Amino acid sequence: MSMGRMKVMITGGARYIGSTVASACLDAGIRVVVLDDLSTGRAEFGAERNLYRGDIADATLLERIVKEHPDINLVIHCAARIVVPDSVAEPLDYYDVNVGRTLTMVRLLAALGVSRVLFSSSAAIYSGDSGGGVDEDAEIAPGSPYASTKWMVEQILRDSAQAGKIRAVALRYFNPIGADPRLRTGLQSLAPSHALGKIMTARATATPFTLTGTDWNTRDGSGLRDYIHVWDLARAHVAAVQRFDGIVNADDPYSAMNIGTGHGVTVRELVSAFEAVTGEPLEVIESGRRPGDQAGAFALVGRAEAGLGWKADRSVEDGVRDALAWAEKLKTLNRS
């Protein structure tokens, strides 16, 4: 694909990751169209980015978008429901949105001539209990309906690609933190449910942070995750768009890649990074493991480094710093 003609449609492009991917694409000279139902996205994240509000499985809307932007040659599919406990409580909703509507969208777009798919998958599909590194051939063991939907979509894309209908690359995200360093976009919520969000909430409310699980098979007993700065994650998408036709072709039409830093950070280390950035101690209370908790794992990223010519280069401290800066900006946005 020639750089001058590149235009992508980003589903979920008014949400945290999709909007950051859109910023990185624009910075790289890739034009964008955003499709988002704004159920959790923010309209201002789609400003001046060709925002269409609606459902990814709406045939009339998809036809209109492609008619108005006939030069779209790839879809970056970020739209999904993502809250693990909600998926446990309402699995049918998650299968409907994440699997059923994705299947419909892919079929409709392929019929309209948009047959390149870059899919937001998740490291949640792995068993993730080793405390060590996992590559793309690691055991698949989704631990929630949410994770199952990501794995199901990967299988749908793979089978469709092997049938010659599409070509697809699945990027298996590990644990995004931070915000666009230029603070154009970031998390929509001031109290995200991941560990860094809970640490930030503890500081903001002057309450202790509860560290759950201190006896995992990790270097300090606390759970371990691969925290990737969301801007590094967005840069991986840009590289995947630019190299798409080299990554997948008629002979090998599907590929899955881990997108992480290549090393793990324990919860204790995350607390230390937070204290280093803020210059203040954080009160921590230790408690037992919660149901469903895992030791965690980190990404082995050789495939992405080779295939994309990319690697993560921002630190956990960078992620903490940008997350805090974005939280301050979000307060202002919410007041305006």
N, C-alpha and C positions, 0 to 999 in steps of 0.2 A: 504494500500500500504506500502510495506516495504521500510524503508528509503534508504537501500542500492541499491534498484532497481529503485528509482524514477528518471524519466526523463520527462521533460515537453517541449512542443513546445510553444514558445512565439511569437505570431504574433504582428507585430509592435515593435519588440524587439530591434530595433536600434533607437528608438525614446525616448523621455523624460521618460515617465512612464514605458514603456516596458523594457527599458534598466536598469532602477533602480530596477524593479522587478527581472530582470535577475541577477543583482548583489546580491540581497538579497537571491535569490534561491541558487546561487553558495556558498554564505557564509554559508548557512544552509545545504550544502551537497547534494543539488538537482541539477542534471545535466540539462543542457539546450540546446535547439536547437532554433535558431532565424530565423524567416521568416519575411522579410521586403522588400518592393519594393524600398526602399531608396528614395521615392519621397520627404519625409521630414526627414527621418532618416539619421544618419551618419554611414558610413561603419565602422569607428573605434570603434563605440559602439558595433559592433558585432564581433570584433576581438577575436579570440580564444573562440568563443561561438557558433561554428557550424552555421555560418551565411549562409543562402540561400537567394539569391535575387530573388524576383518574387512576383506574385500575389497570394493572399490567395485563389482564386477560380480556380487556374491552376491545373487541375486534374493530369496531367503528373508530375508536380513538387511535389504535395502532395504525390503521389504514390512513387516517388523517395525518398522523405524525410523519409516516414514510412519504406520503404524497407531498407534504410541505417541506420535507427534508430528504429528497431522493438520494442525497449523497451520504446518508448514514450507511456505514459499511460494517459496523460491529455494535453489539449490545454488551454493556458491562452491567451484569445483573446483580445488584446489591439489595434489592427490595426483598424483605422477609420479616417475619415475626421472629424475635430473637430472645425472649425472656424465658429461660429454662424452666423455672417453677410454673409459669403460666402454661407452658407446653405440657407439663405433667397434668395440670388441672383441666386443660382444654385441648386435648390432643387432636380432635377432629378439626378444630379451627386451624391448627398449625399444619396439618396435612393438607387441608383445603388451600390455604394461602401459599405455603412454601412449596408444595409439590404440585397440587392440581393446577393452580393458576400459572405456575412456571411452565408446566407442560403445554398448556394452552398457548401461552405467550410464545414459546419457542416454535411451536407449530405454525402459528400465525405469522411470525416474523420471517421464518424460512420461506413461507409461501409468498411473502412480499419481497423476497430477495436479500433479507438480512440473515445470513447463515453463519456468521462468526459470533460465538458466544464466549464471553469471559465471565466466569461464575465465581461469586463470593462463597466459597465453601468454608469449612471450619475444622480446626484441630480437634474439636469436640467429637469428631468421628472416631478418633483413636481411643484405645483403652486408657492411655494416659495415666497409668498408675506406677510407672517405673521409677520416677524421679530422674530419669536419664533422657537421652536423645531418641527421637523417633524419625525415621525416614518415611518416604511415601509408601513403602511396602510393609510398614508396621501393622500390627494387628488392628483390624477395624472392629470396634466394639462401642457403638453409640450408647451413651449413658442416659439419654432422655429422648422424648419425642422430637424436640428441637434438633438434636444431633442426628437422629434418624432421618429427618426430612432432608438434611444436607447430604447425607450419604445416598438417599434415594434419588435426589436430583442428579448427583454425580453419575449414578448408574444409568439414568434416563439419557443424560447427555452423551455418555460413552456409547451406549447402544445405538442412539440416533446417529452419532458420528460414524460409527462403524457401518451403518446402513447407507452412508453417503448423503444423509439429509443435511447435516451441519458439520462444522468443525468447532471444537470447544476446548478451552483451557480452564481448569478449576484451580483457583488459588486458595489453599487451605490456610486461613488466617490463624495465628496463635492469639496473643492477648493484646489488642491495640490499646494504647494509652496516649495522652497528650492531645494536641490540637494542631491545626495548621499554624506553623510558626508565625505567619503574618496575621493570625487571628481573624481570618475571614469567616471561618466556620469552626465548629467543634461539637461537643456533646450537646444534645438538646436539653439534658436534665442537669440540675445542680447537685443531684444526689444519685449518681450512677451506682449500680449494684456490684460492680467489681471491687477488688480489694483496695485499689487506689481511691476509688470513689468513697468507700467507707472510711478510709483514713482521712480524706478531706472533710467528710461530714463530721467525724469525731473532732477534728481541729476547729471547724466552724461552730460547733455547738458546745465546745469545751467539755466534751465527755470522753471517757477512755475508748480507745480502739480495742475491740475484742479479737484476739488472735486465736482462731479455732484450729486445734490440732497441733500438738508439739512433739509428736512421736512418729512422724513420718520418716521414711528411709531417704532422708536428704541430709545435706551437710550440717544443718543446724536444727533439724527436727520439724521445722515449719514447712508448709506446702510450697511447692516450686512451680513457677510459670515462666513462659517466655514472653516478656513484655516488649512488644515492638511499638516504636513510635508510629503514630498513625500517618505521619508524613512519609516515613520510610515505606509503609504499606502502600500509600498512594503512589509513590515513585515506582513501586513494583508493577502496579497496574499500567502506568505509562510505558514502562519497558515491555510489558506483555502486549500492549496494543501495537507498539512500534515493531516488535519482532514476531507478531502473531503468525504470519505466513511462514516463518522459518521454524517456529516451534511445532506447529501442526500442519499437515499437508494431506494429500489424498492417500498416501501410504500409511500415514500415522496421524489420524485425524483427531485424536484426543490425548490430552496430557493433564496430569495433576501435579501441583507443586506446593511444597510447604513454604509459607512466607512468615519468617520469624527472624530472630537475631542470631540463632545458632548457639545460644547459651541460656541457662536458666537463672532466675532470680528468686530467692526465697522470700517469704512474707517478712521475715526479720530484716532481710537486706533491703526490701522495699521501704520498710519503716525507716531504716537508717538513711536511705537516699532522700526520703521526705524530710527527715530532720536536718540533713545537710543543706537542702535547698532553702528551707524556712529559717534555719538557724535557731530552731526552738525544739526542745524535747517533746515527745509525744507520749502521753500516758498509755500504757498497754496492759490489758488484762488477758491472761491466758485461760483458755477453756478447752474442753474436749472436742473431738471431731464431730462434725455434723453429719447426719445421714446423707449419703451421696457424695461426700467429699472424697478427693483423691490426692495422692502425693503430688501428682502433676508430671509434666514432661516438658522438654524443650525441642525446638525444631532442628533437625538436621537439614541444612539448606543447600547442599551441593547442587541439587538439580536446578533450583532457581538461580543460583549464582552462575552456573554454566549456561543455562538456557536464556536467561534474561540479561546477563552481564550486569547484574545488580547485587548489592548486598546492603543490609541495614547499617547505618553509620551514626545514628543518634543514640545517646545513652539513656538509661532509666532516669537520671537526673534531668536531662533535657525534657523527657516526657512529663515528669512531675512539674517542672517549671512552666511548661506550656499549658498543662492542665490547670494549674492555679491561675495563670494569667487569663485563660479563657473563662474560667469560672467568674472572675471579676467582671469581664466584659459581658457575660451572659446576664449577670444581675442588672447591668445597665440596660441591655436589650429588653429584658423582661419588664423593666419599669417604664420604658418608652412606649 
